[in-house]
Amino acid sequence: MELREHKDSFRVEFENGVSVEIRRQGGTFGGIGRVRCGTRDLRSPELPILPLIISPDGYRVHRLEIEQVRPDDEGVVLTLRPYVDLSGRTEERDRGGEDCWNVASWAQQPVRDRGGMVWLRLKEANRRIGDMELRGFSYGYKFRSRKYRVCRLHDRATWELNGRATGNVLYMRGHPEGPRRVIRNKKDEFTTARLDGDGLRAQFRPLFTELQGFSFQFTRSNVLVTAFQEPFPCMSLLQKSRGWNYIVHWHQLCGDGHGKAGSLDFPALEVLCADSVAREESKRLSQYEAVRGDLSERYHRAFGLQREQAVCCGELHASSGLSKAELGRGVARLAGAGCTEVIVPGLLVGCDKLAPGRGGRSEATADAEGARERIRTIVGLAHRRGMEVGTFLGPAAVQGVNENGPQGPGGGKGDALGTALAALKREFALDVLYLEAGSRAAHSQDPTGGGGAGSGNELATAIAFHRAAQQQGYRFGRNGPDLFGLSGRAVPYRVLRHNEFFYRDSAMRFPHEEVLAAGDDPHEAYFRGYANRLCYRVRFGGKDGGRPGLDAWWDAGFAAVNRAYTLVEEHMRFASALPGGKGVLWSPSAAGDDVRVLWAFVGFTWQVGEQASAYDVMAAGPVKLEGGRLEVQPNRVYLVQEVPDRR
């Protein structure tokens, strides 16, 4: 690594060929300017990467003076002195919802925060993910102040391959209009903000629970990935506005919500680039999946969590007044439909506040013995047919946790939550728990970061539930978008359509009417979902004026897909999209295995090898190969095994 000083800047040149410009205006820090990987610009120099630091009571860091720029064994560290002035507007709201303002002297000139300091560390970063050799750098912030209580730091950046937005494509699961965003000219625009009609519902959204936790963008010849080294409370906005030629990546890095000693320390953001020419979108999809899988594994490991995988699931609407006989018939029908898991909405309604009760019994039981017996009946019926049983935990469950305060590993809350979940397990032997996404409503709405959607409370609560649930033997998910666990979020079919690859390990009701309205074949749409490990639920419940039964759209063709998925699901770990939208190819490991699973969308000839054998899972029989060629039929599932040559 080499650090060079120029009149108006410093330039850091890492050994991997990445160079970073650090701007200065006299002695003032001017932000990160041009970033290059070899001869390739990774961002437009039009706007610098410049942090914004504002205290909840209306003070802001007006400028950062450079005290020192020094290299060390790991990279370069910038030591910056903050100068603070009064911005006026605080993060509080009055009862009418209007802004509150700090009315101290607005004529005060910026003054040095004595004892305050900001550190910016730059380091080289290199990773191999899938078929990509990624090289880049990371940057991370530390903030200290004796006087000012700052609960978040805004990392304002733009990232554009070739130094301009035009020609870039972004993949972003969680975007309200679909996961693919193509920027062809300066007039194109998009935002990850959630819009409601003509209004703005949420400008910044949780990066790790609503957005996918990283950014993935590319051109014809390069891939750019930005990802934090570990998850933490972060609210994010990615936006390309009309007329701009840059893409804003604005992250609100949130602290612990208490502003203890004015101290903030955040994980670094890695910015990684790969030279990779792609003539087919299937290559980019496979690379995206490799990045998502790698980060998911790292992030789960950081919190001591196990990754979950979606299974065939049905819904039993026991709250619709079903008799014991009808409950038994419902479980039997769902089992016959190929479901291995049954979700019972409202199973714990009115008694889902998870706090230890008398004698170790959880208060998540009904007061009436009859209600408890009904829960045991449903669980017993399902278990006898080899099915797991799950339900949703609503805001009351979260409230019970928040009363103790979210803590990290070894904190008091984890012990109390584990005790409550263990009691629930003993009482009813449930297998799967979904935490309601709306449970954030139970949080405090402290805008400084102590609660609400913008704080770490949602992430901390979800992680605490996830860890405690898995430790007690549950499978865990959230009834909403999530990077951790299973996702129960219902996604509109207009967004899902031919984008199922992005919504892996989701479970939702099958949007039959939307599929028909789009002019698609329901069986093909259902097949595409399961081919991408997106599992659609079938419902058993009461019908208007009729006998309880499965959804009216259900037939044996859907059940065949369920049964095929269950047979091959253990081999579906790592996915590759086939060129031309032919299908999805799975293997049990990233390195590839002797066993592969093909979900075919169209018919084609596949050269599998002279020593291979193939099995048509849906036809339940072997397939004859001619010269190592498999004549693939559309909407079929094949299990292919290579016979290794041991000569």
C-alpha angles and dihedrals in degrees: 000000000000129000117202126188122214133175097268102015152021121235123209115200114191124202092247091066097260117131127193127196117215110198127211135181104204102307095338122106108244099188134247111315129177118012120191135184103203103311094336120103112223096191144017113261089215093097123029123225099253129167123230117210120187128166119226090244094059107271121125138189101252096188142349119229117209111241098168142354110194136166121226136176093284103039138287129328123201116201110202131188114217122224112200134205136170114271091178105215114096129201092248126099129207122232091272091057094251124139119267118222135207105233098194118126107315091188093065113122120229111281130196116262096231109214089017123116141169122207124197116191123195121194137173115256130195131171139168112216120172108315093340129100102204122195130178142103141272132227129193138177136225123186129190130178134164093197110033126063106216118177101179142025122210114222104201113191143145125214125193128158111233089017095280137078096228111095093027123120122198129202110202122162107206095044106135094226099044139296099270119078116178119190110201101158142002092268093065116101141181140162137192089216114116112244124199111199106305094338136083110249100176124000097182119039132191107274096208101038106033104019121048098261097248142039125246120188133158150173128208092283108023143048125209122196127183119189137154116242091241137002121269136150105302134157115201144191126191112187142166111190127203111273094017122113096200136072117231118223103186116176125184102210104207125205129211092291095248102077092220109195090342090280127151128171120173137189113257123257114235118214110196132180131191130191103229127149114208125187093174126052088223089074092055091046091052091048091049090051091049091053093046092049093047093049093043090054092048094046094047090049091051090062098036093249132145119229115247127217127207120249134191105287138186133189123232112198098205092162091072092084098267117172122231090260091050091048089054091049091048093053090047092050092049091049089050089051089063097256117151094183131046121200116202110199114212094015091139099029111155094012107058100109100121105217125129111263133197117311091011091293114139119240084226086092127095116258091229117074088219092062092048090050091051090055091049090049093055093046092047093049091051096044092052088059093047095254128137120229127218143166143182128270112213135201094292090064091053091046090057089056096043091054086068092042124243110279135180127244110319093018123135094252093060091056094048093046092048090051092051094047091047090053090050089051092051092046100049110004092229117177107196133039127191117195111217112244088217089063088095085080087074090062126097112264095223103151093206090076101273094115145335130076094308098055138076091256095090094049093042092049094048092048092046091051091045095051096043092045094052091046088056092049101261128133107231138210142149126242088232141044114312145160090212126061126346121331120227096181117135108229120196112252091234086065096039096047108116088344096088089118089075097052101063119163094018124136120198142143114281108257094222097162092047090050091053091046089055090054093245130139107254092215092053092047091049090049092051090054095053091042086064097042091257106136121205120209126227117207131223116194148109120317127209107275093340145090116288113260148138122302111292093242094058121112141154093275091068091046090055090058091050093051092047091050092051091052095052102027093101089063094047102094107115122033137202124188112228120231118265093022091284094146146280125294119205134192133181094242139028091244092059126250142221087257121067133173121213123196103192123204096180137019119266143139115266121195101215100165139269094268097046129110125204133204126195101221097194093047090042094225144096121268122226114235124210112210091336092307123130117203099215119210121210120261094015133124120224130192109205124189124191117215106220117232105240097181 
